[in-house]
Amino acid sequence: MSCPICGKDSAPKYRPFCSRRCADVDLGKWLTGGYAIPDDTPEALEEAADEADRQTRKPN
């Protein structure tokens, strides 16, 4: 089995990854939403627009 991040052979200790570094790269993708499946339903788009608006508004 090869590492899903870099393609090297996986190491038993970090399976399916080859190293701690690749495992951490994968974790970082999960934590930042890199593996999110986009949702293009009208409700989801409206919700995303509202969230973006809240984040860009300046506090009073």
C-alpha positions, 0 to 999 in steps of 0.5 A: 500500500502506498501513502495517500499523501506522497505515494511512498510505501506506507510504514506499519507505524503510521499506516496508511501513511509513510511517516508522521509528517504525511499523517499530520498533512492529512490531519491538517486537510481534515481540520481545515475542511480540505476534504469537504464535499461541496453542497450546491443546494440553494439552502447551503449556498444561502447559508454560506453567503450569510456566514461569509457576510458575518465574517467580513462585517467589521465589529462596531 
